[in-house]
Every structure is written in C-alpha cells, then in structure tokens.
C-alpha cells in the first residue's frame, strides 16, 4: 500500500521544480486561450441575439401605420449601430431586457425580488459551467503532457522501473469521447435533482467529477502499465485513488486552481501508479 503523505509531499516538491513549473505553464496558457476564445465567441453571439431582440422590440413599439419612413428608419438604424458594440458591454440589465420579450418572463420580472433571484441564479449557473469547462479543457490538455511527466519521474525516482504503457492516440481519443458522452448523459439524467436544494450541488458535480477521475487515472495508468497491470492496480487501490481524485476535484472548484494544478495531480497519480507497479512486479516474480 502506498504511503500517501510521503508521495504527496514528494509530488509537491517535484511540481515546484523549474522543469515541472515550465511544463505546467503550457497547459495553463493553452487552456486560457481556448477558454477565452470560446467565451468571446459565445458572448458575441449572445450580444448579437440581444440586439436583434431590441431591434424587433423597438420596431414593434414605435412603428405605427402613420409612422413615417424616416422615423422608422431612424429607430432601426439606431439599434443596428448598437450591434457593433463590444460583447464586453453586456450586463444583466440588457440581458433581462431581452428576456422580457417572453410574456411569462416579463410578468415574473415585474417583481424586483424575483428578478434579483433569477439574475443571481443565472450568474451562479453560468459561473459554474465556465469553471467546469475550464477544468475539462485543462484535464484534456494535460493528458498530452502525461508521458513527459512519467518519463521525468522515472528518471528521478524510479530508474529500475520499466515503462510498459498500453495507450495509443486512437484509443485515448475514443476513451475521451466516451467519457464526455457519459458525462453529458449524467447531466441530463440528473436534471430533476437540480431543483432540490443541497441535492443539486451533488448532482451538478457528479458528472464533472466522473470525467475528471476517468481521464486523469486513464492518462497516467495507460502511460505506465500494461492493460493487465492497470486493471490490477485499480482493483488493489481503486478506492484510495477515488478518494484522492475526489479531493483533487474539490480543489479544482477554486478559481484558477483547476487550470494550473492538474499537472500536480498527474505527478501525484504517477507516483502512486509507479510505486504500486514496483510492488506488483516484485510480488509477481
């Protein structure tokens, strides 16, 4: 059985070496670039949709059978200029102006307290999914650096250990797509729980944790062990690994931790798998 405290302390020490800090910056920068690109595109699309709603609303409110062509054109051209504004100009007020085009939402938002609750709820849900998206991207990106982590740790701490990885690009791609699909299905299945206090917190995080755990463990195990050894180690210390990845996942819910420290998690899991691999092979001799 691996000594958790010693291996974690060793992992932290390894992480704060120049080599691994430099390696950690690459997934961080790639993740931030992808995340900002996705957010910029999404916010621009949302801004365009909101401006389209404002154009329709302005035309409906101010255009009458006697309205002159000049006045109508003035109203429309004013809103068309608004579409050129940056997506950074979006705020909750403009969002709710667009939502008020719905009769049901319009009647609901007449109450200031309900409007405040809905506004905060939208903000919290959006923030959560942005955070989870960042973690998912970071976990996928750091998977490409796992072989480098394994090779460096082997040379520093486990020279006698033979690396017998069984992973392949197509196999990893298929495993990633399958894990993503299951995560999405879990999000859909848990929809009824999202409306139950306390249960909704658990329901929101189970799918993301599933993907987080599966990808980290697979990336490390497939880079070090044969398929048979990988399965044996999961049987021997699977519960301990799940507990550690759960603690890791909880740390990723802290902003910026989830996109900078996945490499530390990979280092820690690599130590666990290498330590268990050495013991397993000694027993099998």
DAVEN-V566292 format. One record per residue. N is the residue number from 1. RES is the residue in one letter. OMEGA is omega as a letter, one per 30 degrees, with the letter a starting at -180 (* if undefined). Layout:
[[N	RES	OMEGA] [N	RES	OMEGA]]
This chain:
[[1	X	a] [2	X	l] [3	X	a] [4	X	a] [5	X	a] [6	X	a] [7	X	l] [8	X	l] [9	X	l] [10	X	l] [11	X	l] [12	X	l] [13	X	l] [14	X	a] [15	X	a] [16	X	l] [17	X	a] [18	X	a] [19	X	a] [20	X	l] [21	X	l] [22	X	l] [23	X	a] [24	X	a] [25	X	a] [26	X	l] [27	X	l] [28	X	a] [29	X	l] [30	X	l] [31	X	l] [32	X	l] [33	X	l] [34	X	a] [35	X	l] [36	X	l] [37	X	l] [38	X	a] [39	X	l] [40	X	l] [41	X	a] [42	X	a] [43	X	l] [44	X	l] [45	X	l] [46	X	l] [47	X	l] [48	X	l] [49	X	l] [50	X	l] [51	X	l] [52	X	l] [53	X	l] [54	X	l] [55	X	l] [56	X	a] [57	X	a] [58	X	l] [59	X	a] [60	X	a] [61	X	a] [62	X	l] [63	X	l] [64	X	l] [65	X	a] [66	X	a] [67	X	a] [68	X	l] [69	X	a] [70	X	a] [71	X	l] [72	X	a] [73	X	l] [74	X	a] [75	X	a] [76	X	a] [77	X	l] [78	X	a] [79	X	l] [80	X	l] [81	X	a] [82	X	a] [83	X	a] [84	X	a] [85	X	a] [86	X	l] [87	X	l] [88	X	a] [89	X	a] [90	X	l] [91	X	a] [92	X	a] [93	X	l] [94	X	l] [95	X	a] [96	X	l] [97	X	l] [98	X	a] [99	X	a] [100	X	l] [101	X	l] [102	X	a] [103	X	a] [104	X	a] [105	X	l] [106	X	l] [107	X	l] [108	X	a] [109	X	l] [110	X	l] [111	X	a] [112	X	a] [113	X	l] [114	X	l] [115	X	a] [116	X	a] [117	X	a] [118	X	l] [119	X	a] [120	X	l] [121	X	l] [122	X	a] [123	X	a] [124	X	a] [125	X	l] [126	X	l] [127	X	a] [128	X	a] [129	X	l] [130	X	l] [131	X	a] [132	X	l] [133	X	l] [134	X	l] [135	X	a] [136	X	l] [137	X	a] [138	X	a] [139	X	l] [140	X	a] [141	X	a] [142	X	l] [143	X	l] [144	X	a] [145	X	a] [146	X	l] [147	X	l] [148	X	l] [149	X	a] [150	X	a] [151	X	a] [152	X	l] [153	X	l] [154	X	a] [155	X	a] [156	X	a] [157	X	a] [158	X	a] [159	X	a] [160	X	a] [161	X	l] [162	X	l] [163	X	a] [164	X	a] [165	X	a] [166	X	a] [167	X	l] [168	X	a] [169	X	a] [170	X	l] [171	X	l] [172	X	l] [173	X	l] [174	X	l] [175	X	l] [176	X	l] [177	X	l] [178	X	l] [179	X	l] [180	X	a] [181	X	l] [182	X	l] [183	X	l] [184	X	l] [185	X	l] [186	X	l] [187	X	a] [188	X	a] [189	X	a] [190	X	a] [191	X	l] [192	X	a] [193	X	a] [194	X	a] [195	X	l] [196	X	a] [197	X	a] [198	X	l] [199	X	a] [200	X	l] [201	X	l] [202	X	a] [203	X	l] [204	X	a] [205	X	a] [206	X	a] [207	X	a] [208	X	l] [209	X	l] [210	X	a] [211	X	a] [212	X	a] [213	X	a] [214	X	a] [215	X	a] [216	X	a] [217	X	a] [218	X	a] [219	X	a] [220	X	a] [221	X	a] [222	X	l] [223	X	a] [224	X	a] [225	X	l] [226	X	a] [227	X	a] [228	X	l] [229	X	l] [230	X	l] [231	X	l] [232	X	l] [233	X	l] [234	X	l] [235	X	a] [236	X	a] [237	X	a] [238	X	a] [239	X	l] [240	X	l] [241	X	l] [242	X	l] [243	X	a] [244	X	l] [245	X	l] [246	X	l] [247	X	l] [248	X	a] [249	X	l] [250	X	l] [251	X	a] [252	X	l] [253	X	l] [254	X	a] [255	X	l] [256	X	l] [257	X	a] [258	X	a] [259	X	l] [260	X	a] [261	X	l] [262	X	l] [263	X	l] [264	X	l] [265	X	l] [266	X	l] [267	X	a] [268	X	l] [269	X	l] [270	X	l] [271	X	a] [272	X	a] [273	X	l] [274	X	l] [275	X	l] [276	X	l] [277	X	l] [278	X	l] [279	X	a] [280	X	a] [281	X	l] [282	X	l] [283	X	a] [284	X	a] [285	X	*]]
